Amino acid sequence: MIDPNALSVLISSMVLSVALFGVAYCMTQHHDRPLFRTLAWFLAALGCTEAGIALGPVAADPQLQILLHALWMVGIVSVAPFMWAYVRALTTNTPLTPQRFARHAALPALGLLAFLWVAISPPDVRLHLLPDPSAIQGSSDYFRGRWFETVFLVVPLQWVFYLSDIARLMLRYRSQLMNYFASTEQRELQWVAVVIGLYAIFLVGNIASLLFELATGRPGLPQNLAALHGLVLASAFTLWGMRQRRTLPDSAEAATDSPQRYVKSALPKDMSLRIAAQLHKAMAEDKLYLDANLSLWGLARHIRASERYVTQVLNEEIGEHFFDFVNRHRIEAAQHRLQDTSETILSIAFEVGFNSRSSFYTAFKKVTGVTPSGYRKSQV
């Protein structure tokens, strides 16, 4: 039978190894440097949360154990802010203002100050600053007589805040993609959504476990489960993060549907109508929608207009996102093929410019209100 403590040390060692590898890789990247530096900070924070367990077998000295526990303090308050910062770097191009940066760095800075305080304290004082790691039985031991560690009572609230804001960033990002790409499947950061969803599930369990421990004094979630969660988190962000690049252009922050966006636009009405006519011609006659990788830039080059003017005309004159505008023409072409041919639905989907069956079904039902197979049956 496997010793649970040995298994926990093994998993935590794997988390620490993956995190350190990810940090080393990120620090060697010269393209998208701000993105990779942010990912490195997140992985470093994750490694700090596991260092105490991973190095436990070789850290027999109580003084070293206390320092590792203080390092855990830095990591536990830094994981959520740095995860948020990485997702924000992926989904937006605007830098944080000094005021907002200070707000998000407050708890990580507090954790770092606590670590430095413990590190520079005399050995006899240090033993009273943190609980003896060998005597900890549950979360309540962390708070008993050690007032400064009550900061960790706000950590679950911190997680809730950042996970909620990450969800907001993801929704905003997907909306922005529709202003630039006719097919967004490969750019939607599905892996981030899945990992964040798993993190949210773990958060709920962790909060329930913390409340249980504080109420009963008995252990809550097994330590192995927390370590396994850290391994999934570190592996996902390292393996996918190494390949992930930002996909939004530098002008993406201006791509909103707010009417105020075009108040100072120099685009006259007659030119706006001409561009709208050119856009319809590009779809109806030139059939640009057949290009599965069609982007706003490609369409703008084709009609020889600026990207900003094309976006303005789509929003003001036509009343659609670039994504919806292109896919509506794809669906209209698919409807004719469904009526006039016996081709398979998948073949038709690819022929009219879609990259996958699922995206075709979703777009078709959004435009027509029925599925492609249902539409074909209704035309018999």
Secondary structure, DSSP 8 states (H G I E B T S, - for coil): ---HHHHHHHHHHHHHHHHHHHHHHHHT--TTHHHHHHHHHHHHHHHHHHHHHHTGGG--SHHHHHHHHHHHHHHHHHHHHHHHHHHHHHH--S---HHHHHHHHHHHHHHHHHHHHHHHS-HHHHHHHS--GGG--SHHHHHTT-GGGGGGGGHHHHHHHHHHHHHHHHHHHHHHHTTTBS--GGGS-HHHHHHHHHHHHHHHHHHHHHHHHHHHSS--S-HHHHHHHHHHHHHHHHHHHTT----S-GGGGG----GGGGTT----HHHHHHHHHHHHHHHHTS-GGG-TT-BHHHHHHHHT--HHHHHHHIIIII-S-HHHHHHHHHHHHHHHHHHH----HHHHHHHTT-S-HHHHHHHHHHHHSS-HHHHHHHT-
